[in-house]
Each structure stands twice: as structure tokens, then as C-alpha cells.
């Protein structure tokens, strides 16, 4: 009897939860207010539109020919390289003050009769014009950082200080791309390698034939010097609270929410920043990696490659009877072809 009585008590104590029907939810006073319904519907439509707009914006740069930026210090040979690739001439040039942009046909470097279109952008290396890269990086499939391999020995620190803004821009670009899109590429190019040929530089071809040992030596020299200087910059960054003078701001610990990413904005300490500035500041850490020495493998979101090139003697358009070209641009052309 006591057992049955206990069961009866437990049965009586059981509470059945009340479940509101859909009709009762729809009868909520707020949902009966036309202004509230209109505002909520408008917000949903706006969020959907912005999501689609930003998704379309992410993939827009991949349409058409691949865009390649030529960047780097002044007098590195960017404009001469631009002229040689586009017009097959090597003229005497001077320091550029405005960007040069064109689309040209690149023959296959494998002599198979094929060709492809490349959109090439030559950006000035003057210190006051270096921010031009920010205007074009969102369209870029690759960046070629052109360095005078002779001049870098005297100014390695100055050359290296131009790299972090380029690396940061590319890591930011990589973060904005859809997961299925290829990562942007960076080619660190040891240019004017023909001037290192001994006993004397070649002068009969443009581009010239450069010994493979000289090409390898130039690439190794560039990598060694830039690695050393980037490690120095990383140490300076760690010793100054994460900021290197002249390289832009570095964000604090604030991370963007889903809404801030959707609307393309962000905040740090309550101050609004633009999309380019906010993302650039947040993501500079992706360039430097963790603790320890700087390593190129730690730079996230970028495929980094190394190459060497040379143009030989200054000359105009080809004339009948000109000798066959050498290998001075082979590595550059292969890089462009693989984009």
C-alpha cells in the first residue's frame, strides 16, 4: 500500500510543461505592430543583400586575366622589366612617378605554341608613392617584389622595410578570399643578376644567357639578406609593443564580430576604422609568426617564391638577324605562366 501511495504521490507531482502553439506566438503584440514587422523584414533583406554583395566582391578579382603587381625600391629595374615583358624592348628608363598598367600576351615558356593574357601593373618605388599597392592589391593574383641584387648589399635594411606592408596586404587579401580560391603569390626577384657574371657581364643578348650558378647565387644572396633584415625587424617589433615606425598601426586585442565582418568594419577602443585599415592592423601578426627567429614559412596565406633575372644590354626593338634570347627572364616567365 505504501509503495502504491508513493507512486501516486510522484504521479501527482509530475508537472506537464505548457507548450505555446504557433498561433499564440504569432499573436504576440509586437508581431501585430506593422512598423515592427516592416523593420524586421527590412533588416533581414539588408543582411542577405550585404552577404551576397561581399561574397561577389571577394571573387571579382579572379575574373579575366591574372593581375600582377611589380613593386619594390626605386631603381630596382621594375620599369625596364615591364617594358621587356610587354613590348620586348629594354629602353633606358628613369624613376617612375605614376603607375603603368597594360594587358599583354605572354607566350608559353615551354615552346608549346600556347599563350595567355596577363594584366601587368608597374607601381612606382618612390617613398611617397609606395601606398599605391593598397589600391591594386585586391585585384592581384600575384606580386613581384623586384630588387637590384647589387644595390641590396648597400641598402638591405631599407629594402626589407618595404616588405612588411606588402606582406600584410597580401595576408589580408588571402583572408578575404573564399576557401576555394588560390592563395595570392609573392615572387621575391633578384634582378640585374647578369651584372654579377664574371669576368664581365654579357652584352650580346637581351635577355642574356646567365650561368645557372650565378642565378642560384643571386637567389641565395637575396634570401639571406632579406631573412636577416626581416628577423631584425621582427625583434624591433617585439621590443616596441608590436609596432614598427613607418609600417602602419598594429591592432590591439579587439577581434571583429560576425556583424563587423559582414559590414566590413571594425573597432578598436571604440574608434571606427575602415575595412582596409582595420583588417590590415588586425592581421599584421600573420606576417611575423610566433616566437623565435623570422621564417618565411611562418607567413600565412601567401605562396612565396624566389627567382633571379637579368635583361643584359640596353637596346630597342629587335632587328632582323638578332641573336636568340638567353635565359635571363625564364624564371619570371614561368612564374607568370603558372598563375
Secondary structure as UniProt FT lines:
FT   HELIX           2..13
FT   HELIX           22..26
FT   HELIX           29..32
FT   HELIX           34..59
FT   HELIX           60..62
FT   STRAND          66..71
FT   TURN            74..75
FT   HELIX           78..87
FT   STRAND          100..107
FT   TURN            109..110
FT   STRAND          115..122
FT   HELIX           127..132
FT   HELIX           133..136
FT   HELIX           137..139
FT   STRAND          140..148
FT   TURN            149..150
FT   HELIX           151..153
FT   HELIX           156..160
FT   TURN            161..162
FT   HELIX           163..176
FT   TURN            179..180
FT   STRAND          184..191
FT   HELIX           193..196
FT   HELIX           212..239
FT   TURN            240..241
FT   TURN            245..246
FT   HELIX           258..263
FT   STRAND          266..268
FT   TURN            269..270
FT   STRAND          271..273
FT   HELIX           275..283
FT   HELIX           285..288
FT   HELIX           296..298
FT   TURN            300..301
FT   STRAND          302..308
FT   TURN            320..321
FT   TURN            328..329
FT   HELIX           330..337
//
